[in-house]
Amino acid sequence: MGYTGPVMNAIATENIVIGVLASIGVLVLLVMVVYVVRQMFSQKGE
């Protein structure tokens, strides 16, 4: 049971990194979607 400490910390750090990467990916996707929609609407406006 003594080895659970470092292992749990490594897993927690990995989960944090994955969560940060996932949230950044979602933000980038949202920005791209908003940009594309705006481009489409601006082209229709012309």
CHARMM internal coordinates of N, CA and C (Angstrom, degrees):
IC EDIT
DIST 1 N 1 CA 1.4695
DIST 1 CA 1 C 1.5306
ANGL 1 N 1 CA 1 C 111.25
DIST 1 C 2 N 1.3243
ANGL 1 CA 1 C 2 N 116.31
DIHE 1 N 1 CA 1 C 2 N -14.03
DIST 2 N 2 CA 1.4671
ANGL 1 C 2 N 2 CA 119.17
DIHE 1 CA 1 C 2 N 2 CA -176.57
DIST 2 CA 2 C 1.5192
ANGL 2 N 2 CA 2 C 112.98
DIHE 1 C 2 N 2 CA 2 C -67.97
DIST 2 C 3 N 1.3453
ANGL 2 CA 2 C 3 N 117.34
DIHE 2 N 2 CA 2 C 3 N -23.58
DIST 3 N 3 CA 1.4651
ANGL 2 C 3 N 3 CA 119.96
DIHE 2 CA 2 C 3 N 3 CA -175.60
DIST 3 CA 3 C 1.5314
ANGL 3 N 3 CA 3 C 112.45
DIHE 2 C 3 N 3 CA 3 C -86.33
DIST 3 C 4 N 1.3492
ANGL 3 CA 3 C 4 N 118.07
DIHE 3 N 3 CA 3 C 4 N -4.32
DIST 4 N 4 CA 1.4651
ANGL 3 C 4 N 4 CA 119.93
DIHE 3 CA 3 C 4 N 4 CA -176.06
DIST 4 CA 4 C 1.5298
ANGL 4 N 4 CA 4 C 111.64
DIHE 3 C 4 N 4 CA 4 C -68.06
DIST 4 C 5 N 1.3175
ANGL 4 CA 4 C 5 N 118.34
DIHE 4 N 4 CA 4 C 5 N -28.95
DIST 5 N 5 CA 1.4704
ANGL 4 C 5 N 5 CA 121.52
DIHE 4 CA 4 C 5 N 5 CA -177.08
DIST 5 CA 5 C 1.5193
ANGL 5 N 5 CA 5 C 112.43
DIHE 4 C 5 N 5 CA 5 C -56.97
DIST 5 C 6 N 1.3336
ANGL 5 CA 5 C 6 N 118.00
DIHE 5 N 5 CA 5 C 6 N -65.05
DIST 6 N 6 CA 1.4713
ANGL 5 C 6 N 6 CA 120.40
DIHE 5 CA 5 C 6 N 6 CA -178.69
DIST 6 CA 6 C 1.5232
ANGL 6 N 6 CA 6 C 112.27
DIHE 5 C 6 N 6 CA 6 C -60.41
DIST 6 C 7 N 1.3274
ANGL 6 CA 6 C 7 N 116.51
DIHE 6 N 6 CA 6 C 7 N -37.47
DIST 7 N 7 CA 1.4721
ANGL 6 C 7 N 7 CA 119.33
DIHE 6 CA 6 C 7 N 7 CA -179.57
DIST 7 CA 7 C 1.5266
ANGL 7 N 7 CA 7 C 110.00
DIHE 6 C 7 N 7 CA 7 C -63.40
DIST 7 C 8 N 1.3154
ANGL 7 CA 7 C 8 N 117.08
DIHE 7 N 7 CA 7 C 8 N -46.13
DIST 8 N 8 CA 1.4650
ANGL 7 C 8 N 8 CA 120.71
DIHE 7 CA 7 C 8 N 8 CA 179.73
DIST 8 CA 8 C 1.5247
ANGL 8 N 8 CA 8 C 110.33
DIHE 7 C 8 N 8 CA 8 C -62.25
DIST 8 C 9 N 1.3325
ANGL 8 CA 8 C 9 N 117.60
DIHE 8 N 8 CA 8 C 9 N -40.78
DIST 9 N 9 CA 1.4639
ANGL 8 C 9 N 9 CA 120.86
DIHE 8 CA 8 C 9 N 9 CA 178.44
DIST 9 CA 9 C 1.5213
ANGL 9 N 9 CA 9 C 110.12
DIHE 8 C 9 N 9 CA 9 C -62.37
DIST 9 C 10 N 1.3325
ANGL 9 CA 9 C 10 N 117.77
DIHE 9 N 9 CA 9 C 10 N -42.16
DIST 10 N 10 CA 1.4604
ANGL 9 C 10 N 10 CA 121.33
DIHE 9 CA 9 C 10 N 10 CA 179.56
DIST 10 CA 10 C 1.5188
ANGL 10 N 10 CA 10 C 110.13
DIHE 9 C 10 N 10 CA 10 C -63.02
DIST 10 C 11 N 1.3367
ANGL 10 CA 10 C 11 N 116.24
DIHE 10 N 10 CA 10 C 11 N -43.84
DIST 11 N 11 CA 1.4716
ANGL 10 C 11 N 11 CA 120.06
DIHE 10 CA 10 C 11 N 11 CA 179.58
DIST 11 CA 11 C 1.5256
ANGL 11 N 11 CA 11 C 109.83
DIHE 10 C 11 N 11 CA 11 C -63.71
DIST 11 C 12 N 1.3261
ANGL 11 CA 11 C 12 N 117.75
DIHE 11 N 11 CA 11 C 12 N -42.80
DIST 12 N 12 CA 1.4608
ANGL 11 C 12 N 12 CA 121.43
DIHE 11 CA 11 C 12 N 12 CA -179.75
DIST 12 CA 12 C 1.5230
ANGL 12 N 12 CA 12 C 109.83
DIHE 11 C 12 N 12 CA 12 C -62.15
DIST 12 C 13 N 1.3403
ANGL 12 CA 12 C 13 N 117.02
DIHE 12 N 12 CA 12 C 13 N -45.21
DIST 13 N 13 CA 1.4711
ANGL 12 C 13 N 13 CA 120.76
DIHE 12 CA 12 C 13 N 13 CA 179.25
DIST 13 CA 13 C 1.5195
ANGL 13 N 13 CA 13 C 109.69
DIHE 12 C 13 N 13 CA 13 C -61.62
DIST 13 C 14 N 1.3277
ANGL 13 CA 13 C 14 N 116.67
DIHE 13 N 13 CA 13 C 14 N -41.44
DIST 14 N 14 CA 1.4658
ANGL 13 C 14 N 14 CA 120.30
DIHE 13 CA 13 C 14 N 14 CA -180.00
DIST 14 CA 14 C 1.5239
ANGL 14 N 14 CA 14 C 110.05
DIHE 13 C 14 N 14 CA 14 C -62.57
DIST 14 C 15 N 1.3385
ANGL 14 CA 14 C 15 N 116.15
DIHE 14 N 14 CA 14 C 15 N -44.18
DIST 15 N 15 CA 1.4655
ANGL 14 C 15 N 15 CA 120.23
DIHE 14 CA 14 C 15 N 15 CA 179.41
DIST 15 CA 15 C 1.5274
ANGL 15 N 15 CA 15 C 111.00
DIHE 14 C 15 N 15 CA 15 C -62.17
DIST 15 C 16 N 1.3352
ANGL 15 CA 15 C 16 N 116.60
DIHE 15 N 15 CA 15 C 16 N -40.01
DIST 16 N 16 CA 1.4699
ANGL 15 C 16 N 16 CA 120.56
DIHE 15 CA 15 C 16 N 16 CA 179.29
DIST 16 CA 16 C 1.5260
ANGL 16 N 16 CA 16 C 109.50
DIHE 15 C 16 N 16 CA 16 C -63.19
DIST 16 C 17 N 1.3365
ANGL 16 CA 16 C 17 N 116.40
DIHE 16 N 16 CA 16 C 17 N -45.65
DIST 17 N 17 CA 1.4738
ANGL 16 C 17 N 17 CA 120.48
DIHE 16 CA 16 C 17 N 17 CA -179.74
DIST 17 CA 17 C 1.5264
ANGL 17 N 17 CA 17 C 109.91
DIHE 16 C 17 N 17 CA 17 C -61.53
DIST 17 C 18 N 1.3369
ANGL 17 CA 17 C 18 N 116.66
DIHE 17 N 17 CA 17 C 18 N -45.55
DIST 18 N 18 CA 1.4721
ANGL 17 C 18 N 18 CA 120.98
DIHE 17 CA 17 C 18 N 18 CA 179.42
DIST 18 CA 18 C 1.5347
ANGL 18 N 18 CA 18 C 109.93
DIHE 17 C 18 N 18 CA 18 C -61.67
DIST 18 C 19 N 1.3289
ANGL 18 CA 18 C 19 N 116.49
DIHE 18 N 18 CA 18 C 19 N -42.85
DIST 19 N 19 CA 1.4591
ANGL 18 C 19 N 19 CA 120.08
DIHE 18 CA 18 C 19 N 19 CA 179.69
DIST 19 CA 19 C 1.5182
ANGL 19 N 19 CA 19 C 111.81
DIHE 18 C 19 N 19 CA 19 C -62.72
DIST 19 C 20 N 1.3283
ANGL 19 CA 19 C 20 N 117.01
DIHE 19 N 19 CA 19 C 20 N -43.28
DIST 20 N 20 CA 1.4753
ANGL 19 C 20 N 20 CA 121.22
DIHE 19 CA 19 C 20 N 20 CA 179.32
DIST 20 CA 20 C 1.5238
ANGL 20 N 20 CA 20 C 109.55
DIHE 19 C 20 N 20 CA 20 C -63.23
DIST 20 C 21 N 1.3408
ANGL 20 CA 20 C 21 N 116.81
DIHE 20 N 20 CA 20 C 21 N -47.19
DIST 21 N 21 CA 1.4699
ANGL 20 C 21 N 21 CA 120.41
DIHE 20 CA 20 C 21 N 21 CA 179.79
DIST 21 CA 21 C 1.5206
ANGL 21 N 21 CA 21 C 110.37
DIHE 20 C 21 N 21 CA 21 C -60.90
DIST 21 C 22 N 1.3255
ANGL 21 CA 21 C 22 N 117.02
DIHE 21 N 21 CA 21 C 22 N -41.95
DIST 22 N 22 CA 1.4628
ANGL 21 C 22 N 22 CA 120.70
DIHE 21 CA 21 C 22 N 22 CA -179.36
DIST 22 CA 22 C 1.5277
ANGL 22 N 22 CA 22 C 110.65
DIHE 21 C 22 N 22 CA 22 C -63.97
DIST 22 C 23 N 1.3341
ANGL 22 CA 22 C 23 N 117.11
DIHE 22 N 22 CA 22 C 23 N -45.05
DIST 23 N 23 CA 1.4673
ANGL 22 C 23 N 23 CA 119.88
DIHE 22 CA 22 C 23 N 23 CA -179.02
DIST 23 CA 23 C 1.5225
ANGL 23 N 23 CA 23 C 110.69
DIHE 22 C 23 N 23 CA 23 C -64.91
DIST 23 C 24 N 1.3510
ANGL 23 CA 23 C 24 N 117.43
DIHE 23 N 23 CA 23 C 24 N -38.95
DIST 24 N 24 CA 1.4684
ANGL 23 C 24 N 24 CA 120.56
DIHE 23 CA 23 C 24 N 24 CA 177.44
DIST 24 CA 24 C 1.5260
ANGL 24 N 24 CA 24 C 109.64
DIHE 23 C 24 N 24 CA 24 C -63.50
DIST 24 C 25 N 1.3353
ANGL 24 CA 24 C 25 N 116.43
DIHE 24 N 24 CA 24 C 25 N -42.66
DIST 25 N 25 CA 1.4678
ANGL 24 C 25 N 25 CA 120.18
DIHE 24 CA 24 C 25 N 25 CA 179.08
DIST 25 CA 25 C 1.5200
ANGL 25 N 25 CA 25 C 111.25
DIHE 24 C 25 N 25 CA 25 C -61.06
DIST 25 C 26 N 1.3453
ANGL 25 CA 25 C 26 N 117.00
DIHE 25 N 25 CA 25 C 26 N -42.82
DIST 26 N 26 CA 1.4639
ANGL 25 C 26 N 26 CA 120.91
DIHE 25 CA 25 C 26 N 26 CA 179.28
DIST 26 CA 26 C 1.5233
ANGL 26 N 26 CA 26 C 110.14
DIHE 25 C 26 N 26 CA 26 C -63.93
DIST 26 C 27 N 1.3327
ANGL 26 CA 26 C 27 N 117.50
DIHE 26 N 26 CA 26 C 27 N -42.58
DIST 27 N 27 CA 1.4629
ANGL 26 C 27 N 27 CA 121.03
DIHE 26 CA 26 C 27 N 27 CA 179.09
DIST 27 CA 27 C 1.5203
ANGL 27 N 27 CA 27 C 110.44
DIHE 26 C 27 N 27 CA 27 C -60.95
DIST 27 C 28 N 1.3387
ANGL 27 CA 27 C 28 N 116.56
DIHE 27 N 27 CA 27 C 28 N -45.51
DIST 28 N 28 CA 1.4723
ANGL 27 C 28 N 28 CA 120.87
DIHE 27 CA 27 C 28 N 28 CA -179.98
DIST 28 CA 28 C 1.5277
ANGL 28 N 28 CA 28 C 109.67
DIHE 27 C 28 N 28 CA 28 C -61.16
DIST 28 C 29 N 1.3331
ANGL 28 CA 28 C 29 N 116.85
DIHE 28 N 28 CA 28 C 29 N -43.66
DIST 29 N 29 CA 1.4754
ANGL 28 C 29 N 29 CA 120.57
DIHE 28 CA 28 C 29 N 29 CA 178.85
DIST 29 CA 29 C 1.5272
ANGL 29 N 29 CA 29 C 110.36
DIHE 28 C 29 N 29 CA 29 C -60.48
DIST 29 C 30 N 1.3313
ANGL 29 CA 29 C 30 N 117.63
DIHE 29 N 29 CA 29 C 30 N -45.44
DIST 30 N 30 CA 1.4629
ANGL 29 C 30 N 30 CA 121.04
DIHE 29 CA 29 C 30 N 30 CA -179.72
DIST 30 CA 30 C 1.5230
ANGL 30 N 30 CA 30 C 110.54
DIHE 29 C 30 N 30 CA 30 C -60.76
DIST 30 C 31 N 1.3344
ANGL 30 CA 30 C 31 N 116.70
DIHE 30 N 30 CA 30 C 31 N -45.19
DIST 31 N 31 CA 1.4759
ANGL 30 C 31 N 31 CA 120.68
DIHE 30 CA 30 C 31 N 31 CA -179.80
DIST 31 CA 31 C 1.5242
ANGL 31 N 31 CA 31 C 109.72
DIHE 30 C 31 N 31 CA 31 C -61.09
DIST 31 C 32 N 1.3415
ANGL 31 CA 31 C 32 N 117.15
DIHE 31 N 31 CA 31 C 32 N -43.60
DIST 32 N 32 CA 1.4692
ANGL 31 C 32 N 32 CA 120.55
DIHE 31 CA 31 C 32 N 32 CA -179.76
DIST 32 CA 32 C 1.5210
ANGL 32 N 32 CA 32 C 110.60
DIHE 31 C 32 N 32 CA 32 C -63.25
DIST 32 C 33 N 1.3503
ANGL 32 CA 32 C 33 N 117.42
DIHE 32 N 32 CA 32 C 33 N -43.38
DIST 33 N 33 CA 1.4656
ANGL 32 C 33 N 33 CA 121.01
DIHE 32 CA 32 C 33 N 33 CA 179.82
DIST 33 CA 33 C 1.5238
ANGL 33 N 33 CA 33 C 110.04
DIHE 32 C 33 N 33 CA 33 C -61.23
DIST 33 C 34 N 1.3347
ANGL 33 CA 33 C 34 N 116.38
DIHE 33 N 33 CA 33 C 34 N -47.51
DIST 34 N 34 CA 1.4705
ANGL 33 C 34 N 34 CA 120.41
DIHE 33 CA 33 C 34 N 34 CA 179.96
DIST 34 CA 34 C 1.5212
ANGL 34 N 34 CA 34 C 109.94
DIHE 33 C 34 N 34 CA 34 C -60.21
DIST 34 C 35 N 1.3403
ANGL 34 CA 34 C 35 N 117.35
DIHE 34 N 34 CA 34 C 35 N -42.28
DIST 35 N 35 CA 1.4689
ANGL 34 C 35 N 35 CA 121.56
DIHE 34 CA 34 C 35 N 35 CA -179.63
DIST 35 CA 35 C 1.5225
ANGL 35 N 35 CA 35 C 111.06
DIHE 34 C 35 N 35 CA 35 C -62.26
DIST 35 C 36 N 1.3401
ANGL 35 CA 35 C 36 N 115.95
DIHE 35 N 35 CA 35 C 36 N -46.44
DIST 36 N 36 CA 1.4714
ANGL 35 C 36 N 36 CA 120.73
DIHE 35 CA 35 C 36 N 36 CA -178.97
DIST 36 CA 36 C 1.5302
ANGL 36 N 36 CA 36 C 110.39
DIHE 35 C 36 N 36 CA 36 C -63.14
DIST 36 C 37 N 1.3426
ANGL 36 CA 36 C 37 N 116.66
DIHE 36 N 36 CA 36 C 37 N -44.25
DIST 37 N 37 CA 1.4690
ANGL 36 C 37 N 37 CA 120.34
DIHE 36 CA 36 C 37 N 37 CA 179.85
DIST 37 CA 37 C 1.5265
ANGL 37 N 37 CA 37 C 109.99
DIHE 36 C 37 N 37 CA 37 C -62.02
DIST 37 C 38 N 1.3271
ANGL 37 CA 37 C 38 N 117.37
DIHE 37 N 37 CA 37 C 38 N -42.87
DIST 38 N 38 CA 1.4630
ANGL 37 C 38 N 38 CA 120.50
DIHE 37 CA 37 C 38 N 38 CA 179.28
DIST 38 CA 38 C 1.5211
ANGL 38 N 38 CA 38 C 110.32
DIHE 37 C 38 N 38 CA 38 C -62.66
DIST 38 C 39 N 1.3471
ANGL 38 CA 38 C 39 N 117.28
DIHE 38 N 38 CA 38 C 39 N -42.32
DIST 39 N 39 CA 1.4673
ANGL 38 C 39 N 39 CA 121.03
DIHE 38 CA 38 C 39 N 39 CA 178.56
DIST 39 CA 39 C 1.5339
ANGL 39 N 39 CA 39 C 109.87
DIHE 38 C 39 N 39 CA 39 C -60.06
DIST 39 C 40 N 1.3257
ANGL 39 CA 39 C 40 N 116.71
DIHE 39 N 39 CA 39 C 40 N -44.27
DIST 40 N 40 CA 1.4631
ANGL 39 C 40 N 40 CA 120.69
DIHE 39 CA 39 C 40 N 40 CA -179.55
DIST 40 CA 40 C 1.5302
ANGL 40 N 40 CA 40 C 110.59
DIHE 39 C 40 N 40 CA 40 C -62.29
DIST 40 C 41 N 1.3309
ANGL 40 CA 40 C 41 N 116.60
DIHE 40 N 40 CA 40 C 41 N -45.39
DIST 41 N 41 CA 1.4678
ANGL 40 C 41 N 41 CA 120.14
DIHE 40 CA 40 C 41 N 41 CA -178.70
DIST 41 CA 41 C 1.5393
ANGL 41 N 41 CA 41 C 111.10
DIHE 40 C 41 N 41 CA 41 C -66.75
DIST 41 C 42 N 1.3316
ANGL 41 CA 41 C 42 N 117.04
DIHE 41 N 41 CA 41 C 42 N -38.29
DIST 42 N 42 CA 1.4651
ANGL 41 C 42 N 42 CA 119.57
DIHE 41 CA 41 C 42 N 42 CA -179.60
DIST 42 CA 42 C 1.5203
ANGL 42 N 42 CA 42 C 110.22
DIHE 41 C 42 N 42 CA 42 C -68.10
DIST 42 C 43 N 1.3382
ANGL 42 CA 42 C 43 N 117.64
DIHE 42 N 42 CA 42 C 43 N -35.58
DIST 43 N 43 CA 1.4658
ANGL 42 C 43 N 43 CA 120.59
DIHE 42 CA 42 C 43 N 43 CA 177.85
DIST 43 CA 43 C 1.5343
ANGL 43 N 43 CA 43 C 110.31
DIHE 42 C 43 N 43 CA 43 C -68.57
DIST 43 C 44 N 1.3447
ANGL 43 CA 43 C 44 N 117.04
DIHE 43 N 43 CA 43 C 44 N -38.77
DIST 44 N 44 CA 1.4551
ANGL 43 C 44 N 44 CA 120.76
DIHE 43 CA 43 C 44 N 44 CA 178.54
DIST 44 CA 44 C 1.5430
ANGL 44 N 44 CA 44 C 109.49
DIHE 43 C 44 N 44 CA 44 C -66.61
DIST 44 C 45 N 1.3283
ANGL 44 CA 44 C 45 N 115.85
DIHE 44 N 44 CA 44 C 45 N -36.30
DIST 45 N 45 CA 1.4673
ANGL 44 C 45 N 45 CA 120.70
DIHE 44 CA 44 C 45 N 45 CA -179.63
DIST 45 CA 45 C 1.5217
ANGL 45 N 45 CA 45 C 110.89
DIHE 44 C 45 N 45 CA 45 C -62.04
DIST 45 C 46 N 1.3354
ANGL 45 CA 45 C 46 N 116.88
DIHE 45 N 45 CA 45 C 46 N -38.64
DIST 46 N 46 CA 1.4594
ANGL 45 C 46 N 46 CA 119.68
DIHE 45 CA 45 C 46 N 46 CA 177.99
DIST 46 CA 46 C 1.5215
ANGL 46 N 46 CA 46 C 108.48
DIHE 45 C 46 N 46 CA 46 C -70.04
END
COOR INIT
IC SEED 1 N 1 CA 1 C
IC BUILD
